[in-house]
C-alpha cells in the first residue's frame, strides 16, 4: 500500500505536486505564526507599535556603522540601530543581538534596540567560504556519479 | 549551524564504511540539505522573507522535501534515495541541536510546536577552526580504506 503510494512510477507527478503543496502550506503556516513570535527587522520596522517594549533576539545579522555607542544591523534593505556595548565587535562583523525594542523615545520615533547584548560571529565569513566550497565540491562529485536514466536520475555505475 | 564541511564530514564518518559511492554522496547531500534550503535564502533575501523556507530545517519539513526529491530518481533508487537523504538530514539536525546561540533557530516539533530548544554544547562557529583536523582525519581514513581494498 505504502509502496504504491510513495515509490512507484504511477502517479509520480501527482505525488510531487502534493509534496510541493504541503511545503508551500508549511511555509505559509510558519510565516503566519512566527512573525509575531520571532520578529525580524522587517517586522519591527513594519509595525513598530506592535513590538514596542518587547525583548527580541535577532540572530546572525550583518552590521555596518559601528561607533562607540552601538552599531546598525543590516537585513536585506532594512536597517536597525542597536545601542549598547560593542567594543568587542569588529567593524562589519556579523552579530546576534538580544535587547529591548523601542518604537519611540520621548514621543519621537526611535525604532532601535536598547539594553542590548551583542554576540559577535568573527568566523562567519570563513564559515560561508568553506561551506560554499563543500557544496560546490559535492555537486561536482554528484554530477559525475549520477546521470539521467529512463524513469529518473540514477547512478552512472555502482561501485 | 556548524559549517557544511563539518556536517559533511560527520555524515561521511557515519556512511563511508558501508555505503557504495553513489549512496554515500546522497547521504552527504542530505547532510547539507537543511542549510542549502534555508540559510542560502536567508543570506540572499532577508530574515522575514526567509521564514517561508524555515520548515525545511525541521524534521517534518525535511521529510516532505526528501520525499519530493526522491521522486526525481528511478524507481529502483527512489526509496533508497529518500532513506539516504533523510539519514543525512538527520545527522545535520543532530549536530545543530548541540550548538548554542542567543536563541535556538530550529523548531524541532513544527508544525505542532514552535519550541526551539538547543543543548548548548558548543558555539555556532566552534567547528570552523577544527576543519583542517577533520579533513586530515578524512584523508587518512580514506587512504587506509583504499589501500586495504587494493591488498590481496
Interface residues (C-beta under 8 A of the other chain):
Chain A: X6 X7 X8 X9 X12 X15 X16 X19 X20 X22 X23 X26 X27 X28 X29 X30 X31 X33 X34 X35 X37 X38 X40 X41 X42 X43 X57 X58 X59 X60 X61 X75 X76 X77 X78 X96 X97 X98 X117 X119 X121 X122 X123 X124 X126 X127 X128 X130 X131 X132 X133 X134 X135 X138 X141 X142 X145 X146 X149 X150 X151 X152 X153 X154 X155 X156 X158 X159
Chain B: X3 X4 X5 X8 X20 X21 X22 X25 X28 X29 X32 X35 X36 X43 X45 X46 X47 X48 X49 X51 X52 X53 X54 X55 X56 X60 X61 X64 X65 X67 X68 X71 X72 X73 X74 X75 X76 X77 X78 X79 X82 X101 X102 X103 X105 X107 X110 X111 X114 X124 X125 X128 X129 X131
